[in-house]
């Protein structure tokens, strides 16, 4: 009786083994793809953060020299050209 059970189990293993190996290989491949995709996303996110920090951490460009009549801003008292509609310093309308 025990030999018959052993033979049945061996037959089942021989029938299912190729299929199980294929499933295991597919799972390993899927895991590898997931790791590669997540790694790529992490690398691209890191590059995006570095570029954003570099691009936004710049000092503002200096204003061109003022030409002509000058006046002071009504809001921040900065010296501006009288022909400007907005203050270069506080951006309020004059």
N, CA, C and O atoms as a CHARMM CRD file, in Angstrom:
* protein
*
  376
    1    1 UNK  N      0.82600  -1.20000   0.00000 PROA 1      0.00000
    2    1 UNK  CA     0.00000   0.00000   0.00000 PROA 1      0.00000
    3    1 UNK  C      0.86400   1.25400   0.00000 PROA 1      0.00000
    4    1 UNK  O      0.58100   2.20600  -0.72700 PROA 1      0.00000
    5    2 UNK  N      1.90400   1.25700   0.80500 PROA 2      0.00000
    6    2 UNK  CA     2.76000   2.44000   0.86000 PROA 2      0.00000
    7    2 UNK  C      3.52000   2.63400  -0.44200 PROA 2      0.00000
    8    2 UNK  O      3.76900   3.76800  -0.85300 PROA 2      0.00000
    9    3 UNK  N      3.88100   1.56200  -1.08000 PROA 3      0.00000
   10    3 UNK  CA     4.58600   1.65900  -2.35600 PROA 3      0.00000
   11    3 UNK  C      3.65200   2.24000  -3.42100 PROA 3      0.00000
   12    3 UNK  O      4.09800   3.01500  -4.26800 PROA 3      0.00000
   13    4 UNK  N      2.39400   1.88600  -3.39400 PROA 4      0.00000
   14    4 UNK  CA     1.42700   2.40500  -4.36200 PROA 4      0.00000
   15    4 UNK  C      1.24400   3.91400  -4.17300 PROA 4      0.00000
   16    4 UNK  O      1.17100   4.66400  -5.14600 PROA 4      0.00000
   17    5 UNK  N      1.17200   4.34300  -2.93500 PROA 5      0.00000
   18    5 UNK  CA     1.04700   5.77800  -2.66000 PROA 5      0.00000
   19    5 UNK  C      2.30100   6.50400  -3.13600 PROA 5      0.00000
   20    5 UNK  O      2.21500   7.58500  -3.71800 PROA 5      0.00000
   21    6 UNK  N      3.45100   5.91600  -2.89000 PROA 6      0.00000
   22    6 UNK  CA     4.71400   6.52500  -3.32800 PROA 6      0.00000
   23    6 UNK  C      4.76700   6.63300  -4.85100 PROA 6      0.00000
   24    6 UNK  O      5.21100   7.64800  -5.38700 PROA 6      0.00000
   25    7 UNK  N      4.32100   5.60500  -5.53900 PROA 7      0.00000
   26    7 UNK  CA     4.31700   5.61500  -7.01100 PROA 7      0.00000
   27    7 UNK  C      3.37500   6.70300  -7.53100 PROA 7      0.00000
   28    7 UNK  O      3.71900   7.42000  -8.47000 PROA 7      0.00000
   29    8 UNK  N      2.19900   6.83000  -6.93200 PROA 8      0.00000
   30    8 UNK  CA     1.25000   7.87000  -7.34400 PROA 8      0.00000
   31    8 UNK  C      1.85200   9.25600  -7.11500 PROA 8      0.00000
   32    8 UNK  O      1.71100  10.13800  -7.96300 PROA 8      0.00000
   33    9 UNK  N      2.51300   9.45200  -5.99000 PROA 9      0.00000
   34    9 UNK  CA     3.13600  10.74400  -5.70900 PROA 9      0.00000
   35    9 UNK  C      4.26900  11.04900  -6.69500 PROA 9      0.00000
   36    9 UNK  O      4.43600  12.19600  -7.11200 PROA 9      0.00000
   37   10 UNK  N      5.03200  10.04700  -7.06300 PROA 10     0.00000
   38   10 UNK  CA     6.10200  10.23900  -8.04900 PROA 10     0.00000
   39   10 UNK  C      5.50700  10.60300  -9.40300 PROA 10     0.00000
   40   10 UNK  O      6.02700  11.48800 -10.08200 PROA 10     0.00000
   41   11 UNK  N      4.44900   9.95300  -9.79900 PROA 11     0.00000
   42   11 UNK  CA     3.78900  10.26900 -11.07500 PROA 11     0.00000
   43   11 UNK  C      3.24900  11.69600 -11.05400 PROA 11     0.00000
   44   11 UNK  O      3.40900  12.43700 -12.02400 PROA 11     0.00000
   45   12 UNK  N      2.61700  12.07600  -9.96200 PROA 12     0.00000
   46   12 UNK  CA     2.10000  13.44600  -9.83600 PROA 12     0.00000
   47   12 UNK  C      3.24700  14.45100  -9.91300 PROA 12     0.00000
   48   12 UNK  O      3.11700  15.48100 -10.57500 PROA 12     0.00000
   49   13 UNK  N      4.36000  14.17200  -9.25200 PROA 13     0.00000
   50   13 UNK  CA     5.51300  15.07300  -9.27700 PROA 13     0.00000
   51   13 UNK  C      6.08400  15.20000 -10.67600 PROA 13     0.00000
   52   13 UNK  O      6.47200  16.29000 -11.09800 PROA 13     0.00000
   53   14 UNK  N      6.13700  14.06800 -11.40900 PROA 14     0.00000
   54   14 UNK  CA     6.66700  14.11200 -12.77200 PROA 14     0.00000
   55   14 UNK  C      5.74900  14.88200 -13.71400 PROA 14     0.00000
   56   14 UNK  O      6.22400  15.53100 -14.64600 PROA 14     0.00000
   57   15 UNK  N      4.45800  14.81700 -13.48500 PROA 15     0.00000
   58   15 UNK  CA     3.50300  15.53700 -14.33200 PROA 15     0.00000
   59   15 UNK  C      3.51400  17.02800 -14.00500 PROA 15     0.00000
   60   15 UNK  O      3.46800  17.86200 -14.91000 PROA 15     0.00000
   61   16 UNK  N      3.57500  17.36400 -12.72900 PROA 16     0.00000
   62   16 UNK  CA     3.48100  18.76100 -12.31400 PROA 16     0.00000
   63   16 UNK  C      4.82000  19.49100 -12.29400 PROA 16     0.00000
   64   16 UNK  O      4.84600  20.72100 -12.34700 PROA 16     0.00000
   65   17 UNK  N      5.93000  18.76300 -12.21900 PROA 17     0.00000
   66   17 UNK  CA     7.23400  19.40700 -12.07400 PROA 17     0.00000
   67   17 UNK  C      7.55400  20.39400 -13.19500 PROA 17     0.00000
   68   17 UNK  O      7.96600  21.51500 -12.89700 PROA 17     0.00000
   69   18 UNK  N      7.38400  20.03400 -14.47000 PROA 18     0.00000
   70   18 UNK  CA     7.69900  21.02200 -15.51800 PROA 18     0.00000
   71   18 UNK  C      6.82500  22.27300 -15.41600 PROA 18     0.00000
   72   18 UNK  O      7.29600  23.39200 -15.61700 PROA 18     0.00000
   73   19 UNK  N      5.56200  22.06600 -15.10400 PROA 19     0.00000
   74   19 UNK  CA     4.66800  23.19800 -14.97200 PROA 19     0.00000
   75   19 UNK  C      5.06800  24.08800 -13.78900 PROA 19     0.00000
   76   19 UNK  O      5.05900  25.31400 -13.90200 PROA 19     0.00000
   77   20 UNK  N      5.41400  23.47500 -12.66800 PROA 20     0.00000
   78   20 UNK  CA     5.82400  24.23700 -11.48600 PROA 20     0.00000
   79   20 UNK  C      7.13800  24.98300 -11.73100 PROA 20     0.00000
   80   20 UNK  O      7.31600  26.10700 -11.26300 PROA 20     0.00000
   81   21 UNK  N      8.05200  24.35200 -12.46600 PROA 21     0.00000
   82   21 UNK  CA     9.30900  25.03700 -12.78500 PROA 21     0.00000
   83   21 UNK  C      9.03200  26.25100 -13.66900 PROA 21     0.00000
   84   21 UNK  O      9.63600  27.30800 -13.48700 PROA 21     0.00000
   85   22 UNK  N      8.11500  26.09500 -14.62700 PROA 22     0.00000
   86   22 UNK  CA     7.74000  27.22500 -15.47300 PROA 22     0.00000
   87   22 UNK  C      7.09400  28.35100 -14.68300 PROA 22     0.00000
   88   22 UNK  O      7.38600  29.52400 -14.91500 PROA 22     0.00000
   89   23 UNK  N      6.22400  28.00000 -13.75400 PROA 23     0.00000
   90   23 UNK  CA     5.58000  29.01800 -12.90700 PROA 23     0.00000
   91   23 UNK  C      6.62100  29.71600 -12.03900 PROA 23     0.00000
   92   23 UNK  O      6.59000  30.93700 -11.88700 PROA 23     0.00000
   93   24 UNK  N      7.53500  28.94800 -11.47600 PROA 24     0.00000
   94   24 UNK  CA     8.58300  29.54200 -10.64100 PROA 24     0.00000
   95   24 UNK  C      9.45800  30.47600 -11.47100 PROA 24     0.00000
   96   24 UNK  O      9.81400  31.56100 -11.01200 PROA 24     0.00000
   97   25 UNK  N      9.80800  30.06400 -12.69000 PROA 25     0.00000
   98   25 UNK  CA    10.62200  30.92300 -13.55600 PROA 25     0.00000
   99   25 UNK  C      9.87900  32.20600 -13.91200 PROA 25     0.00000
  100   25 UNK  O     10.48200  33.27900 -13.94300 PROA 25     0.00000
  101   26 UNK  N      8.58300  32.11000 -14.17900 PROA 26     0.00000
  102   26 UNK  CA     7.78300  33.30300 -14.49000 PROA 26     0.00000
  103   26 UNK  C      7.71000  34.24200 -13.30000 PROA 26     0.00000
  104   26 UNK  O      7.79100  35.46000 -13.45700 PROA 26     0.00000
  105   27 UNK  N      7.55800  33.67600 -12.10800 PROA 27     0.00000
  106   27 UNK  CA     7.51300  34.51400 -10.90700 PROA 27     0.00000
  107   27 UNK  C      8.84800  35.21500 -10.66700 PROA 27     0.00000
  108   27 UNK  O      8.87800  36.38500 -10.28700 PROA 27     0.00000
  109   28 UNK  N      9.93400  34.50900 -10.88600 PROA 28     0.00000
  110   28 UNK  CA    11.25600  35.12300 -10.72800 PROA 28     0.00000
  111   28 UNK  C     11.44800  36.23300 -11.75200 PROA 28     0.00000
  112   28 UNK  O     11.97000  37.29800 -11.42100 PROA 28     0.00000
  113   29 UNK  N     11.02900  35.99500 -13.00000 PROA 29     0.00000
  114   29 UNK  CA    11.14900  37.02300 -14.04100 PROA 29     0.00000
  115   29 UNK  C     10.29200  38.24000 -13.70700 PROA 29     0.00000
  116   29 UNK  O     10.73700  39.37500 -13.87500 PROA 29     0.00000
  117   30 UNK  N      9.06400  38.01200 -13.23300 PROA 30     0.00000
  118   30 UNK  CA     8.18900  39.12700 -12.86800 PROA 30     0.00000
  119   30 UNK  C      8.78800  39.92700 -11.71600 PROA 30     0.00000
  120   30 UNK  O      8.72700  41.15600 -11.71100 PROA 30     0.00000
  121   31 UNK  N      9.36200  39.23400 -10.74600 PROA 31     0.00000
  122   31 UNK  CA    10.01100  39.91400  -9.62600 PROA 31     0.00000
  123   31 UNK  C     11.17700  40.76100 -10.12200 PROA 31     0.00000
  124   31 UNK  O     11.37100  41.88600  -9.66200 PROA 31     0.00000
  125   32 UNK  N     11.95400  40.22300 -11.05900 PROA 32     0.00000
  126   32 UNK  CA    13.07200  40.97800 -11.62500 PROA 32     0.00000
  127   32 UNK  C     12.59100  42.22500 -12.35200 PROA 32     0.00000
  128   32 UNK  O     13.20000  43.28800 -12.23400 PROA 32     0.00000
  129   33 UNK  N     11.50700  42.10100 -13.10000 PROA 33     0.00000
  130   33 UNK  CA    10.95400  43.26200 -13.81600 PROA 33     0.00000
  131   33 UNK  C     10.48300  44.31000 -12.81800 PROA 33     0.00000
  132   33 UNK  O     10.72800  45.50100 -13.00800 PROA 33     0.00000
  133   34 UNK  N      9.81800  43.88400 -11.77000 PROA 34     0.00000
  134   34 UNK  CA     9.33800  44.82700 -10.75400 PROA 34     0.00000
  135   34 UNK  C     10.51700  45.56100 -10.11400 PROA 34     0.00000
  136   34 UNK  O     10.46200  46.77600  -9.92500 PROA 34     0.00000
  137   35 UNK  N     11.56700  44.84000  -9.78600 PROA 35     0.00000
  138   35 UNK  CA    12.74500  45.46200  -9.16900 PROA 35     0.00000
  139   35 UNK  C     13.38100  46.46400 -10.12600 PROA 35     0.00000
  140   35 UNK  O     13.76900  47.55600  -9.71000 PROA 35     0.00000
  141   36 UNK  N     13.49000  46.10500 -11.40300 PROA 36     0.00000
  142   36 UNK  CA    14.09000  47.01200 -12.38900 PROA 36     0.00000
  143   36 UNK  C     13.22600  48.26500 -12.56000 PROA 36     0.00000
  144   36 UNK  O     13.76100  49.37300 -12.61600 PROA 36     0.00000
  145   37 UNK  N     11.91400  48.11100 -12.64300 PROA 37     0.00000
  146   37 UNK  CA    11.01900  49.26100 -12.81700 PROA 37     0.00000
  147   37 UNK  C     11.07700  50.16500 -11.59400 PROA 37     0.00000
  148   37 UNK  O     11.19000  51.38300 -11.73100 PROA 37     0.00000
  149   38 UNK  N     11.00000  49.58200 -10.40000 PROA 38     0.00000
  150   38 UNK  CA    11.06100  50.40600  -9.18700 PROA 38     0.00000
  151   38 UNK  C     12.41200  51.09800  -9.04600 PROA 38     0.00000
  152   38 UNK  O     12.47700  52.24700  -8.60900 PROA 38     0.00000
  153   39 UNK  N     13.47800  50.41400  -9.40700 PROA 39     0.00000
  154   39 UNK  CA    14.80300  51.04300  -9.38600 PROA 39     0.00000
  155   39 UNK  C     14.89200  52.19200 -10.37000 PROA 39     0.00000
  156   39 UNK  O     15.45700  53.24000 -10.05600 PROA 39     0.00000
  157   40 UNK  N     14.34100  52.00300 -11.55400 PROA 40     0.00000
  158   40 UNK  CA    14.32900  53.08200 -12.54700 PROA 40     0.00000
  159   40 UNK  C     13.53100  54.28200 -12.07900 PROA 40     0.00000
  160   40 UNK  O     13.94600  55.42500 -12.26700 PROA 40     0.00000
  161   41 UNK  N     12.38900  54.02200 -11.47200 PROA 41     0.00000
  162   41 UNK  CA    11.57100  55.12400 -10.93700 PROA 41     0.00000
  163   41 UNK  C     12.33000  55.85300  -9.83900 PROA 41     0.00000
  164   41 UNK  O     12.30200  57.08300  -9.78200 PROA 41     0.00000
  165   42 UNK  N     13.00400  55.11900  -8.97200 PROA 42     0.00000
  166   42 UNK  CA    13.76600  55.74600  -7.88800 PROA 42     0.00000
  167   42 UNK  C     14.90100  56.59700  -8.44500 PROA 42     0.00000
  168   42 UNK  O     15.13900  57.70500  -7.96400 PROA 42     0.00000
  169   43 UNK  N     15.59800  56.09200  -9.44800 PROA 43     0.00000
  170   43 UNK  CA    16.70400  56.86000 -10.03700 PROA 43     0.00000
  171   43 UNK  C     16.18800  58.10600 -10.73300 PROA 43     0.00000
  172   43 UNK  O     16.75700  59.18500 -10.56600 PROA 43     0.00000
  173   44 UNK  N     15.11800  57.97700 -11.51200 PROA 44     0.00000
  174   44 UNK  CA    14.55900  59.13900 -12.19400 PROA 44     0.00000
  175   44 UNK  C     14.01200  60.16900 -11.20500 PROA 44     0.00000
  176   44 UNK  O     14.13500  61.37400 -11.42600 PROA 44     0.00000
  177   45 UNK  N     13.40900  59.69000 -10.11600 PROA 45     0.00000
  178   45 UNK  CA    12.92100  60.61600  -9.08600 PROA 45     0.00000
  179   45 UNK  C     14.08600  61.37400  -8.44500 PROA 45     0.00000
  180   45 UNK  O     13.99900  62.57900  -8.21000 PROA 45     0.00000
  181   46 UNK  N     15.16300  60.66000  -8.16900 PROA 46     0.00000
  182   46 UNK  CA    16.34700  61.32200  -7.59800 PROA 46     0.00000
  183   46 UNK  C     16.92000  62.35800  -8.53700 PROA 46     0.00000
  184   46 UNK  O     17.28800  63.44900  -8.10000 PROA 46     0.00000
  185   47 UNK  N     17.00500  62.04000  -9.82200 PROA 47     0.00000
  186   47 UNK  CA    17.50900  63.00500 -10.80200 PROA 47     0.00000
  187   47 UNK  C     16.58600  64.21400 -10.87900 PROA 47     0.00000
  188   47 UNK  O     17.05400  65.35100 -10.95000 PROA 47     0.00000
  189   48 UNK  N     15.26800  63.97300 -10.86400 PROA 48     0.00000
  190   48 UNK  CA    14.30400  65.08500 -10.92100 PROA 48     0.00000
  191   48 UNK  C     14.43800  65.99200  -9.70100 PROA 48     0.00000
  192   48 UNK  O     14.38100  67.21500  -9.83100 PROA 48     0.00000
  193   49 UNK  N     14.61400  65.41100  -8.53100 PROA 49     0.00000
  194   49 UNK  CA    14.76400  66.22300  -7.31600 PROA 49     0.00000
  195   49 UNK  C     16.04400  67.05200  -7.37600 PROA 49     0.00000
  196   49 UNK  O     16.03700  68.23400  -7.03400 PROA 49     0.00000
  197   50 UNK  N     17.13800  66.43300  -7.80700 PROA 50     0.00000
  198   50 UNK  CA    18.40300  67.16800  -7.90300 PROA 50     0.00000
  199   50 UNK  C     18.28000  68.31100  -8.90300 PROA 50     0.00000
  200   50 UNK  O     18.72900  69.42400  -8.62900 PROA 50     0.00000
  201   51 UNK  N     17.67700  68.04800 -10.05800 PROA 51     0.00000
  202   51 UNK  CA    17.50500  69.11300 -11.05400 PROA 51     0.00000
  203   51 UNK  C     16.60200  70.21800 -10.53200 PROA 51     0.00000
  204   51 UNK  O     16.86700  71.39800 -10.76400 PROA 51     0.00000
  205   52 UNK  N     15.53700  69.84500  -9.82700 PROA 52     0.00000
  206   52 UNK  CA    14.63000  70.86400  -9.29300 PROA 52     0.00000
  207   52 UNK  C     15.34700  71.74800  -8.27400 PROA 52     0.00000
  208   52 UNK  O     15.18000  72.96700  -8.27500 PROA 52     0.00000
  209   53 UNK  N     16.14100  71.12800  -7.40900 PROA 53     0.00000
  210   53 UNK  CA    16.87600  71.90900  -6.41100 PROA 53     0.00000
  211   53 UNK  C     17.88800  72.82900  -7.08600 PROA 53     0.00000
  212   53 UNK  O     18.02700  73.99300  -6.71000 PROA 53     0.00000
  213   54 UNK  N     18.58500  72.30500  -8.07500 PROA 54     0.00000
  214   54 UNK  CA    19.58800  73.11700  -8.76800 PROA 54     0.00000
  215   54 UNK  C     18.92300  74.26000  -9.52400 PROA 54     0.00000
  216   54 UNK  O     19.42500  75.38400  -9.51100 PROA 54     0.00000
  217   55 UNK  N     17.81300  73.99000 -10.17400 PROA 55     0.00000
  218   55 UNK  CA    17.16000  75.00900 -11.00500 PROA 55     0.00000
  219   55 UNK  C     16.44900  76.07000 -10.15700 PROA 55     0.00000
  220   55 UNK  O     16.37000  77.22400 -10.57800 PROA 55     0.00000
  221   56 UNK  N     15.93500  75.72000  -8.98800 PROA 56     0.00000
  222   56 UNK  CA    15.19100  76.69100  -8.17900 PROA 56     0.00000
  223   56 UNK  C     16.05900  77.38900  -7.14200 PROA 56     0.00000
  224   56 UNK  O     15.59200  78.32500  -6.49300 PROA 56     0.00000
  225   57 UNK  N     17.28900  76.97000  -6.96800 PROA 57     0.00000
  226   57 UNK  CA    18.14900  77.54900  -5.94300 PROA 57     0.00000
  227   57 UNK  C     19.03900  78.66100  -6.49000 PROA 57     0.00000
  228   57 UNK  O     20.07200  78.97500  -5.89900 PROA 57     0.00000
  229   58 UNK  N     18.65900  79.23900  -7.57700 PROA 58     0.00000
  230   58 UNK  CA    19.46500  80.28900  -8.17900 PROA 58     0.00000
  231   58 UNK  C     19.12900  81.63600  -7.56400 PROA 58     0.00000
  232   58 UNK  O     18.00000  81.89000  -7.14400 PROA 58     0.00000
  233   59 UNK  N     20.13000  82.48000  -7.52500 PROA 59     0.00000
  234   59 UNK  CA    19.90100  83.83400  -7.04700 PROA 59     0.00000
  235   59 UNK  C     19.20000  84.61600  -8.14600 PROA 59     0.00000
  236   59 UNK  O     19.44600  84.37600  -9.32800 PROA 59     0.00000
  237   60 UNK  N     18.33300  85.54600  -7.77400 PROA 60     0.00000
  238   60 UNK  CA    17.63500  86.32600  -8.80100 PROA 60     0.00000
  239   60 UNK  C     18.62700  87.17400  -9.59200 PROA 60     0.00000
  240   60 UNK  O     19.62600  87.66300  -9.06200 PROA 60     0.00000
  241   61 UNK  N     18.32200  87.32900 -10.85700 PROA 61     0.00000
  242   61 UNK  CA    19.18300  88.14100 -11.71700 PROA 61     0.00000
  243   61 UNK  C     19.10700  89.60200 -11.29000 PROA 61     0.00000
  244   61 UNK  O     18.07600  90.08500 -10.82200 PROA 61     0.00000
  245   62 UNK  N     20.21300  90.27400 -11.46300 PROA 62     0.00000
  246   62 UNK  CA    20.22800  91.68300 -11.09300 PROA 62     0.00000
  247   62 UNK  C     19.38600  92.48500 -12.07900 PROA 62     0.00000
  248   62 UNK  O     19.34600  92.18500 -13.27200 PROA 62     0.00000
  249   63 UNK  N     18.71900  93.50200 -11.56400 PROA 63     0.00000
  250   63 UNK  CA    17.90900  94.36700 -12.41500 PROA 63     0.00000
  251   63 UNK  C     18.83200  95.23900 -13.26400 PROA 63     0.00000
  252   63 UNK  O     19.91600  95.61900 -12.82100 PROA 63     0.00000
  253   64 UNK  N     18.40300  95.55000 -14.47300 PROA 64     0.00000
  254   64 UNK  CA    19.22200  96.44200 -15.28500 PROA 64     0.00000
  255   64 UNK  C     19.28800  97.82000 -14.63300 PROA 64     0.00000
  256   64 UNK  O     18.39500  98.19500 -13.87400 PROA 64     0.00000
  257   65 UNK  N     20.33600  98.56500 -14.92700 PROA 65     0.00000
  258   65 UNK  CA    20.43000  99.88700 -14.32100 PROA 65     0.00000
  259   65 UNK  C     19.25500 100.77100 -14.73500 PROA 65     0.00000
  260   65 UNK  O     18.78400 100.72700 -15.87200 PROA 65     0.00000
  261   66 UNK  N     18.81000 101.55400 -13.79700 PROA 66     0.00000
  262   66 UNK  CA    17.68200 102.44900 -14.05500 PROA 66     0.00000
  263   66 UNK  C     18.13800 103.64300 -14.87400 PROA 66     0.00000
  264   66 UNK  O     19.17700 104.24400 -14.60100 PROA 66     0.00000
  265   67 UNK  N     17.35200 103.97400 -15.87400 PROA 67     0.00000
  266   67 UNK  CA    17.68500 105.09300 -16.75000 PROA 67     0.00000
  267   67 UNK  C     16.54300 106.09300 -16.67000 PROA 67     0.00000
  268   67 UNK  O     15.37400 105.70900 -16.61300 PROA 67     0.00000
  269   68 UNK  N     16.88200 107.37300 -16.66500 PROA 68     0.00000
  270   68 UNK  CA    15.86000 108.41300 -16.67300 PROA 68     0.00000
  271   68 UNK  C     15.48400 108.84600 -15.27100 PROA 68     0.00000
  272   68 UNK  O     16.22600 108.63700 -14.31100 PROA 68     0.00000
  273   69 UNK  N     14.29800 109.46100 -15.17800 PROA 69     0.00000
  274   69 UNK  CA    13.82300 109.99100 -13.90300 PROA 69     0.00000
  275   69 UNK  C     13.54700 108.84100 -12.93800 PROA 69     0.00000
  276   69 UNK  O     13.06000 107.77900 -13.32600 PROA 69     0.00000
  277   70 UNK  N     13.87100 109.08500 -11.67800 PROA 70     0.00000
  278   70 UNK  CA    13.68300 108.05400 -10.65800 PROA 70     0.00000
  279   70 UNK  C     12.72100 108.54900  -9.59100 PROA 70     0.00000
  280   70 UNK  O     12.60200 109.74300  -9.31800 PROA 70     0.00000
  281   71 UNK  N     12.04600 107.58000  -9.00600 PROA 71     0.00000
  282   71 UNK  CA    11.13800 107.87600  -7.91500 PROA 71     0.00000
  283   71 UNK  C     11.22000 106.71300  -6.93300 PROA 71     0.00000
  284   71 UNK  O     11.88700 105.71600  -7.20700 PROA 71     0.00000
  285   72 UNK  N     10.55600 106.83300  -5.80600 PROA 72     0.00000
  286   72 UNK  CA    10.56200 105.72500  -4.85100 PROA 72     0.00000
  287   72 UNK  C      9.19900 105.03200  -4.87400 PROA 72     0.00000
  288   72 UNK  O      8.16900 105.65800  -5.12500 PROA 72     0.00000
  289   73 UNK  N      9.22000 103.72800  -4.60700 PROA 73     0.00000
  290   73 UNK  CA     7.99600 102.92400  -4.58900 PROA 73     0.00000
  291   73 UNK  C      7.11900 103.37600  -3.41800 PROA 73     0.00000
  292   73 UNK  O      7.61600 103.67900  -2.33300 PROA 73     0.00000
  293   74 UNK  N      5.81900 103.41500  -3.65800 PROA 74     0.00000
  294   74 UNK  CA     4.88500 103.83000  -2.60900 PROA 74     0.00000
  295   74 UNK  C      4.77200 102.78600  -1.49300 PROA 74     0.00000
  296   74 UNK  O      4.33300 103.10800  -0.38900 PROA 74     0.00000
  297   75 UNK  N      5.16100 101.55100  -1.77100 PROA 75     0.00000
  298   75 UNK  CA     4.97000 100.47700  -0.80900 PROA 75     0.00000
  299   75 UNK  C      6.25600 100.09100  -0.07000 PROA 75     0.00000
  300   75 UNK  O      6.26000  99.95400   1.15300 PROA 75     0.00000
  301   76 UNK  N      7.34900  99.91700  -0.82700 PROA 76     0.00000
  302   76 UNK  CA     8.57100  99.44100  -0.18300 PROA 76     0.00000
  303   76 UNK  C      9.67900 100.49800  -0.16000 PROA 76     0.00000
  304   76 UNK  O     10.74700 100.24900   0.40000 PROA 76     0.00000
  305   77 UNK  N      9.45400 101.63800  -0.73900 PROA 77     0.00000
  306   77 UNK  CA    10.38900 102.76400  -0.76300 PROA 77     0.00000
  307   77 UNK  C     11.66500 102.47400  -1.55700 PROA 77     0.00000
  308   77 UNK  O     12.66600 103.17000  -1.38700 PROA 77     0.00000
  309   78 UNK  N     11.64200 101.46400  -2.41500 PROA 78     0.00000
  310   78 UNK  CA    12.79600 101.18200  -3.25600 PROA 78     0.00000
  311   78 UNK  C     12.87100 102.22400  -4.36400 PROA 78     0.00000
  312   78 UNK  O     11.84900 102.74800  -4.80500 PROA 78     0.00000
  313   79 UNK  N     14.09100 102.52000  -4.81100 PROA 79     0.00000
  314   79 UNK  CA    14.26600 103.49500  -5.88000 PROA 79     0.00000
  315   79 UNK  C     14.00000 102.80700  -7.21600 PROA 79     0.00000
  316   79 UNK  O     14.64900 101.81700  -7.55200 PROA 79     0.00000
  317   80 UNK  N     13.02800 103.34500  -7.98400 PROA 80     0.00000
  318   80 UNK  CA    12.65700 102.75700  -9.26500 PROA 80     0.00000
  319   80 UNK  C     12.53400 103.84900 -10.31600 PROA 80     0.00000
  320   80 UNK  O     12.47100 105.03400  -9.99000 PROA 80     0.00000
  321   81 UNK  N     12.50100 103.44200 -11.56500 PROA 81     0.00000
  322   81 UNK  CA    12.30700 104.39000 -12.65500 PROA 81     0.00000
  323   81 UNK  C     10.86800 104.88700 -12.61100 PROA 81     0.00000
  324   81 UNK  O      9.95400 104.11700 -12.31800 PROA 81     0.00000
  325   82 UNK  N     10.66400 106.14400 -12.89500 PROA 82     0.00000
  326   82 UNK  CA     9.30700 106.70200 -12.83200 PROA 82     0.00000
  327   82 UNK  C      8.43900 106.19600 -13.97400 PROA 82     0.00000
  328   82 UNK  O      7.22000 106.36300 -13.93200 PROA 82     0.00000
  329   83 UNK  N      9.03000 105.58400 -14.99200 PROA 83     0.00000
  330   83 UNK  CA     8.24200 105.08100 -16.11900 PROA 83     0.00000
  331   83 UNK  C      7.71900 103.66300 -15.89700 PROA 83     0.00000
  332   83 UNK  O      6.95400 103.15400 -16.71600 PROA 83     0.00000
  333   84 UNK  N      8.11900 103.02400 -14.80600 PROA 84     0.00000
  334   84 UNK  CA     7.68600 101.65800 -14.54800 PROA 84     0.00000
  335   84 UNK  C      6.26500 101.62200 -14.00700 PROA 84     0.00000
  336   84 UNK  O      5.86500 102.48500 -13.22600 PROA 84     0.00000
  337   85 UNK  N      5.49800 100.60400 -14.43500 PROA 85     0.00000
  338   85 UNK  CA     4.13800 100.43400 -13.93900 PROA 85     0.00000
  339   85 UNK  C      4.12200  99.58400 -12.66400 PROA 85     0.00000
  340   85 UNK  O      3.19400  99.67100 -11.86000 PROA 85     0.00000
  341   86 UNK  N      5.16500  98.75900 -12.49100 PROA 86     0.00000
  342   86 UNK  CA     5.26200  97.89600 -11.31400 PROA 86     0.00000
  343   86 UNK  C      6.65000  98.03700 -10.70500 PROA 86     0.00000
  344   86 UNK  O      7.63300  98.24300 -11.41500 PROA 86     0.00000
  345   87 UNK  N      6.71800  97.92400  -9.39100 PROA 87     0.00000
  346   87 UNK  CA     7.99200  97.99100  -8.67900 PROA 87     0.00000
  347   87 UNK  C      8.78700  96.71800  -8.92600 PROA 87     0.00000
  348   87 UNK  O      8.23700  95.61800  -8.85900 PROA 87     0.00000
  349   88 UNK  N     10.08700  96.86000  -9.21400 PROA 88     0.00000
  350   88 UNK  CA    10.94300  95.69200  -9.41100 PROA 88     0.00000
  351   88 UNK  C     11.18200  94.94000  -8.10800 PROA 88     0.00000
  352   88 UNK  O     11.47300  93.74400  -8.13300 PROA 88     0.00000
  353   89 UNK  N     11.06700  95.59900  -7.00300 PROA 89     0.00000
  354   89 UNK  CA    11.37200  95.00000  -5.71200 PROA 89     0.00000
  355   89 UNK  C     10.15800  94.25700  -5.11200 PROA 89     0.00000
  356   89 UNK  O     10.25500  93.07600  -4.78000 PROA 89     0.00000
  357   90 UNK  N      9.03100  94.95000  -4.97900 PROA 90     0.00000
  358   90 UNK  CA     7.85700  94.34000  -4.32200 PROA 90     0.00000
  359   90 UNK  C      6.74400  93.97800  -5.30200 PROA 90     0.00000
  360   90 UNK  O      5.76600  93.34700  -4.90300 PROA 90     0.00000
  361   91 UNK  N      6.86600  94.35600  -6.55900 PROA 91     0.00000
  362   91 UNK  CA     5.94000  94.02600  -7.63000 PROA 91     0.00000
  363   91 UNK  C      4.54800  94.62700  -7.46100 PROA 91     0.00000
  364   91 UNK  O      3.58400  94.12400  -8.03900 PROA 91     0.00000
  365   92 UNK  N      4.43200  95.70000  -6.67500 PROA 92     0.00000
  366   92 UNK  CA     3.15400  96.39700  -6.54800 PROA 92     0.00000
  367   92 UNK  C      2.99500  97.36800  -7.72500 PROA 92     0.00000
  368   92 UNK  O      3.97000  97.88500  -8.27000 PROA 92     0.00000
  369   93 UNK  N      1.74900  97.59100  -8.08900 PROA 93     0.00000
  370   93 UNK  CA     1.46600  98.53800  -9.16600 PROA 93     0.00000
  371   93 UNK  C      1.68300  99.94800  -8.65100 PROA 93     0.00000
  372   93 UNK  O      1.30400 100.27000  -7.52500 PROA 93     0.00000
  373   94 UNK  N      2.28600 100.78300  -9.46800 PROA 94     0.00000
  374   94 UNK  CA     2.57000 102.17100  -9.07200 PROA 94     0.00000
  375   94 UNK  C      1.51300 103.12100  -9.55200 PROA 94     0.00000
  376   94 UNK  O      1.60400 104.32300  -9.30200 PROA 94     0.00000
